[in-house]
Structures are given as C-alpha cells and as structure tokens.
Amino acid sequence: MSAPKYWFPAKRYGWGWGLPSTWQGWLVLGVYLVALIVGCLIFRPAQHPTGFIVFVVAISFLLGVVCY
C-alpha cells in the first residue's frame, strides 16, 4: 500500500504547510484566492471593515481545515 498523497504537505521546518503538491491543492488555493478577490469587491475593506475581516477569517479558517 502506498503512502497517501497530501494536497498540502507539512513544511520540513517551521509551522504550517508548504505549497500544494497536487492539482487538487492548487485548485483549493485558486478558489481561496478568487474568493478573497471577490470578497474585496463585495465587502470593500474601507467601507465595511468588520464584514471584510469576518469574511477573510471565515475563508481562511476553511482553507486551514482543508490543509489539515
């Protein structure tokens, strides 16, 4: 049985994950970046700072769950 292929492998040094190692990981990262750009357009940080912060925290949390 082969070792599982992680979408986001753990970094060798330090805390967190490295760059994606599979197409699924790159897709997740791309969706995250597109969502961040769309969130900037919808929540305009200068006009709705609280909504923008909540949105960024929420999508970053979801990215962290996927990476974990």
C-alpha positions in Angstrom: 0.0 0.0 0.0 1.4 3.4 -1.0 1.6 6.4 1.2 -1.2 8.9 0.9 -0.6 11.9 -1.4 -1.3 15.1 0.6 -2.7 18.1 -1.1 -0.7 20.4 1.2 2.4 18.7 2.7 3.7 19.8 6.0 6.7 22.0 5.9 10.0 20.5 6.8 11.0 23.4 9.1 8.6 25.8 10.8 4.9 25.7 11.3 2.2 25.3 8.7 2.0 23.8 5.2 4.0 24.2 2.0 2.8 24.8 -1.5 0.3 22.4 -2.9 1.7 19.2 -4.3 -1.3 18.0 -6.3 -3.8 19.6 -8.7 -6.5 19.4 -6.0 -4.4 21.5 -3.7 -3.8 24.1 -6.4 -7.5 24.1 -7.2 -8.3 24.8 -3.5 -5.7 27.5 -3.3 -7.1 29.1 -6.5 -10.6 29.0 -5.2 -9.4 30.7 -2.0 -7.7 33.5 -3.9 -10.7 34.1 -6.1 -12.9 34.1 -3.1 -10.6 36.7 -1.5 -10.7 38.9 -4.5 -14.5 38.7 -4.8 -14.7 39.4 -1.0 -12.7 42.5 -1.6 -15.1 43.7 -4.2 -18.2 42.8 -2.2 -17.1 43.9 1.3 -14.9 46.9 0.3 -12.5 47.0 3.3 -12.6 50.8 3.6 -16.4 50.9 3.7 -17.2 47.6 5.6 -14.1 46.7 7.6 -15.9 44.4 10.0 -17.7 42.4 7.3 -14.4 42.1 5.4 -12.5 40.8 8.4 -15.2 38.3 9.2 -15.2 37.1 5.6 -11.4 36.7 5.5 -11.3 34.9 8.8 -14.0 32.5 7.7 -12.5 31.6 4.3 -9.0 31.3 5.9 -10.4 29.0 8.6 -11.9 26.8 5.8 -8.6 26.8 4.0 -6.9 25.7 7.2 -9.4 22.9 7.7 -8.7 21.7 4.1 -4.9 21.9 4.7 -5.2 20.0 8.0 
